[in-house]
Amino acid sequence: MVIRKSVIALFLVGVALLIPSGSARAHANLVQATPEANAALERPPAQIEILFSEPLEAAFSTIEVLDSNGLQVDVGDSKLDPADPTRLTISMRSIPDGVYTVVWRVLSSVDGHVTSGAYPFSVGKVDAAALAAAAAASQTVSLSLGEVVGRWLGYLGGATVMGGVLFLLFVLQPVLAKYDFKLDLGERWKAVLHIGLLALLFGAIIMLLVQGGQVQGTELAVPWSEAVGSLLFTTRSGALWLARVALVLTLVAFLPQLHAQRSKWLLFISMGALLLTTSIGSHAAAEAEPFLPVLADWVHLVAASVWVGGLVLFVTALWSTLQVDAQQRNQLLAAVVQRFSFLAIASVAVLTLTGVYAAWLRVGTLESLTGTLYGQTLLEKLLLAGLMVLLGAFHLLVVSPRLRRAVEQAQISGGPLSWFQSSLSIELVLGALLLLLVGVLTALPPAQDAENPLFIIESQRTEDLDVELSVDPGRVGLNTYKVNLYRDGELFIEAREVSLQFTPTTADLPPSEAELLLQEDGSYQVQGAFFGVADEWQVQVAVRRIDRFDVFANFVLPIGVSTLTSFDWYRVSGFILVGAAIAVFFAIRAWMPLLSRRQRLAQPILTFALLGVGISVFFFPPGGVPTTLPVNPVAPNLDSIAEGEILFQENCLACHGITGAGDGPVGVSLNPSPADLSIHTAPGVHPDGQLFAWISEGFPGSVMPAFQDDLSEQERWHLVNYIRTFAEE
């Protein structure tokens, strides 16, 4: 049992890797297009560019441009920007005047949803009615029946297992113990759990085939297709799928030993981890700050599973009571109704709180609630939930008291029991329909507008000034840059000069500079397209004063770059497959007494096969992960430069000399000679991060030592700031 706990812990670590962080939105929706939808252009565009609200999977995201006859007129080089995984482009051929349609299909790397769309634009003189008709034809919302069915089976299967186990632990077993009843459920309740796990597995398989079909433009993909293989091993949603199936195998290992109380609890915990993989791939995972939304979605899903899954086991137990004495049956059911009602009330309270929070995130306004397909489906879900609450109240306030009176009056048959069976079955059907609507909601894009506000504002205190920098709208291209300076809480407008220096942290581009002008409101502003590419940009504010030392403030701004945590999904998938191999080993071992000798041979074969595939995938990913240079967090003010000068004299002067030219007393005897820092520190030659890396790790092929063990990180940045003063003017 300790080993099984370790297996669960292994899966939880793998699942934790899949929790996103950073900024995104639910479904990869179109945020901005160039040219814009319905644009009337005088000349043909050289390129089509679309920005999306979430990072995309490069292998499954494409753009096509079609003419009015449906023929493709682009070059066919649709590609994802490696520096900005939300930016998709395609080059255009020379095209005549007419109406054209941009068709896009993308796979979100956050929630695994495939979204598609189309919009028209025109070139030259065209009939306005033709452009309007093309625009109307492109406004469609698609809903995959296969995706809805797959999600519904997953939700229903998960609810059956989790809610069923909790019903046994907190409702049925305590009642049986209290009244000393012996209710022979036989193998019926185990069969229900088996069916729940099968529903989970079939739902996962359907979802994988549907997703594979969506990315290749068909209804379903065959399991052995290239699309399915790529989805499994190269995407975040594939890693989630593997984790989900591996957890199902872990759950199977507990079924033969469900007579033990500890196994039931481990089954419940494993089921909670499985539901977490669903929440990590839901709309909640695409919120700007996903931790609380994912947690709320998971709690919401657990509460719904407790309620609906408890009903499944309740109906199963109800049929099993037909073999019990009528008097005992009434007493048993009265106690079970009362105890389960309290569990359901707690679930409803949790569902209400988390549901309101989710609606606030994904609907936002009353107009969105009533005027969108997502909002209307949510209203239908609320209606079903309300009917279930009414039936639950009926059972607690009417059925349970009448069952107790029937016990007191020694009523043997008829009465409340007959219509209780019907009403409980109706409540279960309503619960199944409610989970079906949850599947529809998950497949639909949320009603809330997918575009995040891009306005950026940052502030920092340096020396005796508070420096506030704002960038509007905060994306690649034209922006307005505004700097407010405060001293002792008052606007400071006496600067001799305020300038900005823009340096990309990864792109091989020289820095650019801009001088800001003082405005009537006391701010300093400039407008320009200084963010030329998607990257993390270091923006340095330089404030030059007449009577005091200059002040510098560094800001690092992600422009057009997703801040989501990224992983090498081959490695994550390999890690999960290794866990799946361990799960298969213990699952088959648990069933050993029931298997034939030939069937037992499957244990080592399946275990080593999964283990081999997992290790291969983990250690042999196709391509490495690029290394990102660090960004200088220390502003090059007088204090930093003074600290750097002292460090340079103590550690570098002997080789590099006073001016950094490589002519120090020791340097003249070295071969090769030390680098001339006046060249290497010139603007645009090397970023600060590269200089920091050489100081930390040494320069390859030279005798320069590494200083990362001798100098702190801040001291090494001070050195970078100081040697920048050697740059040739």
N, C-alpha and C positions, 0 to 999 in steps of 0.2 A: 504493500500500500504506500510505503514511503516513496518507492520508485514511481508509482503512478502520480503522486503529488509533484514529483520532480518533472514528470512529463507535462503536467498542467502548467507548472511554472515556466517551462521552456516555451510553451505556446504563448503564454502571457507576455514574455519578453519579445517574441516575434511579433505579436499583435501590437505591442507598444511602439515598435519601429514604424508601424503604419499610421500612427496618429499624426495628422498634419499639424503644422504650425505656420503662422503667417497669414498673408492676405489672399483671399480668393472669394468666389461666390458660387452658389449652387448652380450646376450645369454650366458648361462652357458656352456662354451667350455672347453674341456679337456686341462689342462695345463701340467700336469705331471702324469705319471702312473708308478707304481712299481708292477711287472716288466714292463719294457717299451714295447711298441708295437714292434712286430717282434723279441722280445728277444729270444735267444736260451739258455735255462737254462740246467745246468747239473742235478740239483735236483728240485723237485717240490717246488713251493713257499708255505709258510705257510699262506700267506695273500695276497690279491689283494688290492692295495691302489691307488685311483685316486684323484688328486687335480684338482678342477675346477676354472674357472676365476670369478665366482660369488658365493655368498652364496646360498644354496639350501633349499628347503622345505623338511624337514625330512620325512614326511609321503608319499611323492611322488617321492622319489629319490632312485633308486635301482641299484645293480650290480648283474649280473648272469655270471657264467662261464660254457660254454658248450663244450662238446667233439666233435669229428668229426662226431658223429651220432646225434648231437643235444640234447644229454642228459645233464642235469644239474649235475655238479660234485662238486659244492661248498657246504658249510655247510648250507647255506640259512639264514645266520645272517647278511645280508647287513644292514649297519647302518651308520648314519651321526655322525661325531665327534661333541659332544656338545660344545667343546671348540673351534672348527674350523669348521664352517658351510660350508666350501668349500671342506672338506675332507670326502670322502666316502670310506668305507672299507668293505671287506667280507672275512671270513675265508675259508680256503681250506681243502678238504679231502686229503688223500693220493691218488695220481693219477699216473697211469703208463705213460711210455714214449708216446709221441704223440703231435699232434697239437691241441691247445685249443683256444677258442674265448671268449674274455671278452665282454659282452654286457651290456651297461649302458643306463639308461633312467632317466633324472633328470628334475626337475621343478625349474627354477630360482625364488628366492624370490624377485628379483629386477624388472625384466620386465615381469614376468609371462610366459615366453616362455618355452615350453617343448622341450628339445633337447635329442637326443639319438645317439648312435654310437656303434661301435664295433672295436676291434683290436685283432690280434692273437698273441700267443706266443707258443713256443715249449719247450718240456721237453725231454731230452735225445737225442739220435741219430735219427733224422727224415730226410726225403727227403726235401732238400732246396726248390724244386719246389712246394711241398705241402704248405709250409709256405708262399711262395710268392703268390700262388693262393689264400690262405685265406686272405692275406693282401689286395690283389686287390679287393676281393669280399666285404670287409668291408668298402671300400671308396665310400660311397654314400651320396648324399644330398637329403633329403626328404622335400617335400613341400606339405602341407595339403591344398586341394582344399576348404574344409569347412572353414579353418582359413582365407584363402584369401577372400572368399565370405563374411564371417562375417565382416572382417575388411573393405572391400569395401563398404558394406551397411552402416557401421558406418561412414566412411569418406564422402560418398555421402549424407547421411541424415544430417550430421552435416554441410556440405557445403551448402546444400539447405536452411536450417533454418538460419544460420548465414549470408551467402551471400545474401539471399533473403531479410532479414530484413534491411541490410545495403543498398541494392539496393533501397528499398522503401524510406529509410530515406535520403539518399544522392543523389540519381539520379532521381527517378520518381516523388516523391512529390515536390521537388524544381522546376522541369520542369513544372509540372502541375500548380503550383502556379504562376510561371513567366508568362506563356502564358494564364492563366485563362482557362485551359482546364478542362473538366469534363469527366474523363475516368471511366466508370463503370466496374471495375474488378469483381464485384459481389462477389461470394464466391470462385472464381477460385484460387485466390492467397492464401486464407486461406486453401483451399484443398491441395495446394502444400506444405504448411508448415506442415499440418497434415501428408502428405505422408513422408516428411522428418523426422518427429519425429517417425513415425512407422518404417522407415528404420533404424533409430538409435536403436530402441528397439529390432527389429528382429536381427539386426547385433550383438547386445550385447548377446542376447539369444543363437544365433548360436555359438558365440565365447566361451561362457561358456560350452556348450555341447561338442564342439570340444576339448576344454582343458580338460574337464572331461574324454573324450574318450582317449585322448593321455596319461593321467597318468595311466589309467587302461588297455591300450594296445588295444583299439578298435577305430573305426572311430568316433563314437559319443557315448556319455553317455546319459542315460535317465534322465530327470530332477529330479526324485526322488531318484537317486542313491546316495550311500554313498560318492562317489568321488565328486559329485557336491556339496553336503552339506559341505564336508570338505574344498573344494576349497573356498566356499563363506565365511566361518567363521573362517578359520585358516590361511589364506594366505594374503599377501599384494595385490596380483592381485584380490582376492575376494573382499577385501575392496574397491579397485578401481572400480570394477564392480558394487557394491552396490551404490557407490557414483554417478556413471554414470547414473544408472537407476533412482535413486532418483532425480537427476537433470532433467531428462526427465519429470518426474512427475511435477516438479516445472514449467517447460516450458509449460506444458499443462494448468496450472492455468492461464497463461497470454493470451491464445488464444481467449477466449470470449471477452476480453476487448482490442483487438488490434487496435480499432479505436482511442484509446488514445495514444498520442505521448510518454508519459512516459512509458506505457506498452511495446512499441516497444524497447525502450532503455533498460528496465529491461530484456526483452527477449534476447537482444543482449549480455548483460553482463552475463546472465545465460549461454548462449551458449558458451561464452568465457571460463567460468569455466568448462563447460563440455569438451571442447576441451583440457583444461589443464589436465584433468584426462587421456586423451589419451597420451599426451606427457610424463606424469609421468610414464606411463607404456611402453614407447617406448625404442628404442636403446639408445636414448640420456640419459635416466635415469641411464644407466649402465656405463657411462664414469667415469673416475677417479675423476674428480671434476664436478659433474652433474649440478650445478646451471645454468651456461651459456649454456651448451648444451640443457638442458630442456627448458630454456627460448627461445633459438633460434628455437628449434623444434616447440614450441607453436606458436611463431610469424610466422614461415613458414606455419604452418597449418592454422592459421587465414588468412594469405594472400591468400593461395590457396582456402580457403572457400569463401572469398570475391569475387574472380575471377570466380570460377566455379559456386558457388551458385547464384551470380549475373546474370550469363548467364541463369540459370533456370528461374528466375523471369523475365528476359528480354524477353525470348521466350514466357512466359505466357502473358506478357504485349503486345507483338507483336500480338498475336492472338486476344487479346481483342480490339486492334485498328481497327479490321476489321469492327466494327460497327460505326467507326468515319468517318466523312467527309474526302475524299481523300486528300484534300488540308491541312486540319489540321493534318491528319495522317503523311504526309511527314514532316511537320514542327516539329511535336512532336518527330518523330523518329530521325530526324537530330540532335535535341538538346539532346536527350537521348544518342545517339551514342557518341556524343562529350563528354558528361559528364561522361558516363560510361568508355570511353576510358582512361580518366585521372585517374579514380579509378583503372582500370586494369594496367595502366603503373606503378602506385605506387606499386601495388601488385607484378608486375614482378620485379621491383627493389628490393623489400624486399625478394622475392623468390630467386633472384640471389645471394644476399649477404648471406642469411642464408643457401642456398643450397651449395654454395662453402665451407662454414664453415663445414657443415655436411659431405660433400664429403671428406674434409681434415681429419676429425675425423675417418670416417668409411671405406675409400678406401685407401687413403694415397699415392699410387703409380700408375703410368700409367699401369704397368703390372697387378695390382689388378683390375683396371678399365676394362681392355679388357680380362683378363684371368679368371675371376670368374663370377659365375652366378649373384651374387649381382651387380658387376660392369656392366655386360652386360644389366641387367634389368634397371639400372640407366641410361645407354646410351639411351635405348628405351624411358624411361620417358623424358629425355632431348629432344629427337626427337619430341615427341608429344607436349611438351611445346613450342618448336620452331615453329611448325606448327600453334599452337594457337596464338603465338605472330604475325606471318605473317598475319593470318586472322584478328586479332585485328587491325594491322596496315592498312590492306586493308579497314576495316570498317571506320577507322578514316580519312584516307587520300583520299579514293576514294568514299565510300558510302555516308558519311556525306555531303561532298561538292555537290555531285550530287542530294541528297535529297533537299538541300537548293536551288539548281538551279531549281529543279522541282517545288518548291514552288513559286519561282520568275516567272517561265514561266507558272504557273497555269496548270501543267501537272497533269492529273487526275488519270491515272492508268498506269500499266506497268512500264517500265524503271527500275530504280535501286531497287525499292521495291521488285520485284519478285525474283531477285537473292540475295537480302539481306536476305530474309527469309531462303533461302537454306543455305547460307554461315554461318549465325548465328546458325542454327541447327547443321551444321557440326562442328562448334567450340564447341558447347555443347557436342556433342558425343565424340569429342576428349578429352574434360575435364573429362567426365565420365570414359573414357579409362585410362586417366592419373591417376585418383584416384584408378583405379583397379591395376595399376602398383605400386602405393604407398602401397596398401595392400600386394602385392607380396614382395616388398622390406622389409616391416615390418616383414613378416613371415620368411625371409631368414636371415641367419647369415651374419654379415657385412664382407666385403672383408678384412678389416684390421686385422692383426694378433691379436688374442684375449689375448695373454699373455702380461701382464704388466712387465716392467723391475722391478726387485726385489731388485736391489742394493740400500743399505741404507747408507746415509751419514748425520751426525748431528754434530753440533758444539756448543760450549758453552764457555763463558768466566768465569773464576773463579780465584780469587786472581789476580796474575799478569800474568797468562797464558791463552792462547786460546787453548782449547782442542777440537780436531776434531776426531770423531770416525766414521769409515766406516766399514760396514759389507757386505761381498760379498759371496753368492748371496742374503743373507738376508732371509733365510727360515729355517724351522725345519731341523736339521741334520748338516752336515759338512759345516762350513763357515770359511772364512778368516777374521780375525779381525785386523784392522790397526788403530793405534793412531798416529796422528801428533800433536806435541806440538809447540806452537809459543809464543815467548816473544818479545815484541816490533817489531812484524812483521817478526822476524827471527826464523828459526827452532831452537828449544831448544833440545839438545841431551845430556844434562848433568844430567839427572835424575838418581838417584841411583837405582830406581826400578819403573817400570810401570806395574800395574796389573789390571785385570778386575774381578769384582764380578757379577755373574749372579743370579738374584732372580726373579722367576715367581710371578706375582702379585695375581693370583687366585689359581693356582695349589698348592696342599699341598706337596711341595718339598723343601728340604734344598737348600740354595744357593751354588753355586760352584765358584771356583776361578781359574784364569789362569794368569801366568806371561808372559809378552811380551818381545821379544828380539829386540834389536836395529839392524836395517838394514842399508845397505850401503847408501840408499837414505835419511837417517835421520829419518825414521819412526820406530815405534815399532809395531811388528806383532806377531801373534800367529794363529795357525789353530787348530780347534777342533769342536766337536759336542756338544757345551755347551747349545744350544737351543734344549732340549730333547722333548718338547711338544709344541703344539700350544698354545700361551698365550701372554699376554702383559708382556714383560720382563723388569725389571729394571736392567740396566747395569751401574755399578758404576766404573768409571775410577779413580784409585788411583795413584798419582804421588808422589813418595817419593824422597826428595832431601837432599843433604848433608848439605848445608849451610842455608837452609830455611825450613819453616814449610811445611808439606805435603799438597798436593792439592787434592781435591776430586771433581768429576763432575758426576752428575746423568743423565742418559738418559733413557727414557721409549720408548721401541720399540715394535710395534705390529708384532709378528712373526707368520705367518700362520693364523692370526685372521682377519676376516673382520672388517673394520672400519665403515661399514654402520650403520646408525642410525637404531636401532631395536625398534619395538613396540610390545605390546601384541595385535595381530591382532583381537582377540575376542573383545577386548575393542573398538578398532577402528571401527570394523564392527557394534558393538552395538550402538556406537555414530552415525554412518551414518543411521542406521535403525530408530533411534529416529528422526533424521532429515527427513527421508522419511515419517514417520508418520505425521509430521507437513505438509509436502508438499502435501500428499494425502488429508489431511483435507481441505487445501485451494484450491486444484485442483477441488475437488468435489463441494466445496462451490461455486466456480466460475461458474460451470455448472448447479447449482441448478435450474435456471429458465427453463432449457431445459429437466429436468429429471422428471420422474413420482414419485409418492409418495413412491412406493416400491423401486425404484432405489436410492432414497435419503437415505434410511436406510443403504446403503453401506458405507456412510461416517463414522458414529461412529464405525461400525464393523471393517472396514479396518484400521481406525486410531488406535483404541485400540489394534487390533491384532498386527500391526507393532510396536506399542509402547511397548506392553508386551514382544514381542520377543527381541526388542532392549535392553530393560532394563535387561532382563534375560541374554542375551549374554554379556552385559557390566559387570554385577556384579558377574556372576558365570562362569568365565573362567576356563578351566580344568588345574589347576596347577598354581603356582605362578611364579614370575620372580625372578631369583636368584640375590642376592645383591652382587655387586662387591666392594671389599675393595679399599679404595683410595691408591694411590701410593705416596711415600714420595718425594715431589718436592724439598726438602732442602738438599743440600749436607752436610754430617757430618764433616764440616771443623772446625777449632779451634774457629772461631767466633760463629758458631751455638752451639757448645758444651759449650762454655762459657756462652752464653745466657741461654741455658738449665739448667746449674748448678745454676744460680741465681734463675730461676723459680722453680727449684726443692727445693731449700732451703726455698723459701717463701711459697710453697704450699704443699710439699710432705714430707719434712724432718721429721716432727713431727710423722708421722705414719711409714714411710719406713726406717728411720734411715739414717746415713751417708753413709753406704755402700749399701743401698737398700735392706737389708736382712729382713725388716719388723720388726725391733727391736727398732723403735723410741720410745720416751718417752710416746707418746699416743698409739702407736701401741701395746705395751706389754699388755695393758688393754683391747684390743678389742677381741671379739670372733665372727666370726673367725678372726684369725690374718691376718694382711696385707700380700700380696703376696711377696715372695722372688724374687726380680727383677733379681738377678744374674742367676736364673733358667729361668725365662720367657723371658729374653732378649738374651739368647744364640742363636747363628745362627741356623736357621732351625726350632726353636720351634714355633715362631709366626712371621708373616710378620709385617713390619712397620705399614701397614694399620690397623691391628688388635690392636696393641698397641695404635695407634692414636684414634681408635674408643672407646676403654676403657677409655682413658683420657678424651675424649669429652663427653661420655654418662654415664660414671660410670661403675663399674664392677657389673654384675648381682649377687644378693644374698649377697652383702657386703655393708658396710657403706661408701664405696668410693664414693665421690660426682662427679657430672658431671662438667667439667670445660669449656664446650663450650660457656657458657655465660660470663665467667670471663677472659678467655684467647683467644687471636686471633688465627686464624688458623696457622699462622706462628709460634707463640709462642708454640703451642702444638707440632708442628713438631720439634722445638728446644728441647723440653722435651724428645721426642722420641730419638733423636740423643744422648742426654746426658745419658739417662738411659741405652742405649746400651753399655756404657762404664762399666756397672756393670757386664756384661756377664762373666760367668766362662770361663777361658782360657782352 
